[in-house]
């Protein structure tokens, strides 16, 4: 992660600004650092190793020497030093190689685990509701204690030892051969993945600083809903209701489907969202409980009892300035990773290990499905009115759509007056989900619950003797339903994190294939939040495929906007925040027009660009629709093993970080696909249409 925060929209000036503002040393270009890897050095090293160890090790010798040369720099030593290092550090297969692998695994867990804990502590002030946000908290969050770790591992030639002795595999090799690998081979692959690039610490620190700035901006982007006024001066929301964008606004909009009089509030939230996307929102009303605001007319006024001067000046493209900060920080890494020369490539080929075109095809399979029009007609029929753009978030297929938000809030606040009450209830929650008493006790002992300053998140451990952390919002009156719903989701993350770290056979395989998979497992928990409250959800199970289809379709459009916005950035790297804002609004409208306009009867809606993770997540949002697709397949598997939910959940989590399809094949017996969801949605829709006709 990140060194100096980008402060200008010009890439050349950005580099200069970094040095001038912070004194950090800008990374040199790849051409300046890779002049050493001479063919003669590789040939000499290979010849000496073959003479020393014999032709039985020829394949490993040539591969190891080539991998070593690829990452060797002049600062590491001359040709003689390269040959000497290869001669001294190469290990033939056997006990010494096994011992070296085990040592690498042990120290990797230790390094990752303690740095992870330090970063968690450094971010405590910005992540947790522990008092006022201090200026120091922002600086601490922007400091990456692990920024120099990669540099240090290369400078100490620890990384080079791994590259010489263990295979460095690319995505194609993992996809074509990984299905036949042993657990040890997968662990070796994940070891060398750590050293497949040599990015200077200054670049990592720059990304940390940019991400921390964007995250702090998003975490404090709240709207005080009681201060929203209709054109005739009415207040539609209760006093004290503070909602974070986008999560809180979206979830409040969803909650209004259970209220017969909720439509005006939904329309107002929709207007607020569009003001945010277009950056027409007055800067003064953000996170401010002292001003009234009419979103429809964009008029700001102080309440009668407030000694405050109204300020209607719009937020001056700060949303897009923060997003550009992430982009420019990512650019600093591009020249150091010639095999993956953009954040887009790294996100798909390295982080997700699913090619970009395959992800886009999965998204478009859902978005372009002819089922959409039929489901939309069913939604309109259930609503008793024509669809409006915000109905992309319709929740009437979900169990929660049957209950008023106020009733749910009262229930969750009574049960969870503070974070400690939720923590104390985790063993019961897990047993109700289907985990054994022993599993539930073990898991609860490895999860810490804390009040979040932002919407909420899960932060796993990277050391077996550390704990996973669950963060969600807890108001002064207790945890409302939104906070509870997020807590159940984050608990799903935590359970996966504990199983896939603490009980994994190889800690180098800790985790799941990518973020979409942990999201999928968290969705499995979140879908059961109503039953965990002891509420009867009736026939909601019969409607679940329709709910999954509608929700996946909504977030697939968001992901396409995010992906296209990043493509636009790489095509226009010198864009200003204002120019980028205009582009994002146009991209959101284009995606809307392609997949939603015919269904909703309105064009050029920018609503798909409201997601806050677009700003601070560096193209995170595609993980959500992938997560929905994965979750649906996993749910079908769990439904076929209802009596072994806890056992199966643990088993699939302990598969670890394989490639996506290798994991899916071992977890549920089929590759990742949109077809199971589309097939089930079609069947559920036909049943509903038939029932309506009857």
QUIHUBEL-V782964 format. One record per backbone hydrogen bond with DSSP energy under -1.0 kcal/mol. NH is the residue of the N-H (numbers start at 1). CO is the residue of the C=O. If there is no record, write none. Layout:
# QUIHUBEL-V782964
nh	co
NH	CO
NH	CO
This chain:
# QUIHUBEL-V782964
nh	co
14	10
15	11
16	12
17	13
18	14
19	15
20	16
21	17
22	18
23	19
34	30
38	36
42	38
43	39
44	40
45	41
46	42
47	43
48	44
49	45
50	46
51	47
52	48
53	49
54	50
57	54
58	55
61	57
62	58
63	59
64	60
65	61
66	62
67	63
68	64
69	65
70	66
71	67
76	73
77	74
82	78
83	79
84	80
85	81
86	82
87	83
88	84
89	85
90	86
98	94
99	95
100	96
101	97
102	98
103	99
104	100
105	101
106	102
107	103
108	104
109	105
110	106
111	107
112	108
113	109
114	110
115	111
116	112
117	113
118	114
119	115
120	116
121	117
122	118
123	119
124	121
127	123
128	124
129	451
130	128
138	134
139	135
140	136
141	137
142	138
147	144
149	146
152	148
153	149
154	150
155	151
156	152
157	154
158	153
159	153
161	157
162	158
163	159
164	160
165	161
166	162
174	170
175	171
176	172
177	173
178	174
180	177
181	178
186	182
187	183
188	184
189	185
190	186
191	187
192	188
193	189
195	192
196	193
204	200
205	2
205	201
206	202
207	203
208	204
209	205
210	206
211	207
212	208
213	209
214	210
215	211
216	212
217	213
218	214
219	215
220	216
221	218
222	220
223	243
225	241
227	224
228	225
229	293
230	234
233	230
241	238
243	223
245	221
248	244
249	244
250	246
251	247
252	248
253	249
254	250
255	251
256	252
257	254
258	255
259	256
262	259
266	262
267	263
268	264
269	265
270	266
271	267
272	268
273	269
274	270
275	271
276	272
277	273
278	274
280	275
281	275
283	313
285	282
286	283
287	222
288	285
292	301
293	227
294	299
298	294
299	294
301	292
306	303
308	306
315	281
317	315
321	317
322	318
323	319
324	320
325	321
326	322
327	323
328	324
329	325
330	326
331	327
332	328
333	330
334	331
337	334
340	337
346	342
347	343
348	344
349	345
350	346
351	346
352	347
354	348
359	355
360	356
361	357
362	358
363	359
364	360
365	361
366	362
367	363
368	364
372	369
375	371
376	372
377	373
378	374
379	375
380	376
381	377
382	378
383	379
384	380
385	380
391	388
392	389
393	390
394	391
398	395
401	398
402	399
403	400
408	404
409	405
410	406
411	407
412	408
413	409
414	410
415	411
416	412
422	418
423	419
424	420
425	421
429	425
430	426
431	427
432	428
433	429
434	430
435	430
440	436
441	437
442	438
443	439
444	440
445	441
446	443
447	444
448	468
450	470
452	472
453	127
457	471
459	469
466	463
468	446
469	459
470	448
471	457
472	450
475	478
478	475
479	416
484	480
485	481
486	482
487	483
488	484
489	485
490	486
491	487
492	488
493	489
494	490
495	491
496	492
497	493
498	494
499	495
500	496
502	498
509	506
510	507
511	500
517	514
518	514
519	515
520	516
521	517
522	518
523	519
524	520
525	521
526	522
527	523
528	525
529	526
532	528
534	531
535	530
540	537
542	539
547	543
548	544
549	545
550	546
551	547
552	548
553	549
554	550
555	551
556	552
557	553
558	554
559	555
560	556
561	557
562	558
563	559
564	560
565	561
566	562
567	563
568	564
569	565
570	566
571	567
572	568
575	572
580	576
581	577
582	578
583	579
584	580
585	581
586	582
587	583
588	584
589	585
590	586
591	587
592	588
593	589
594	590
595	591
596	592
597	592
600	596
601	597
609	606
610	607
614	611
615	612
616	612
617	613
623	620
624	621
626	622
627	623
628	624
629	625
630	626
631	627
632	628
633	629
634	630
635	631
636	632
637	633
638	634
639	635
640	636
641	638
644	641
646	434
648	644
649	645
650	646
651	647
652	648
653	649
654	650
656	653
657	509
658	656
663	659
664	660
665	661
666	662
667	663
668	664
669	664
678	674
679	675
680	676
681	677
682	678
683	679
684	680
685	681
686	682
687	683
688	684
689	685
690	686
691	687
692	688
693	689
694	690
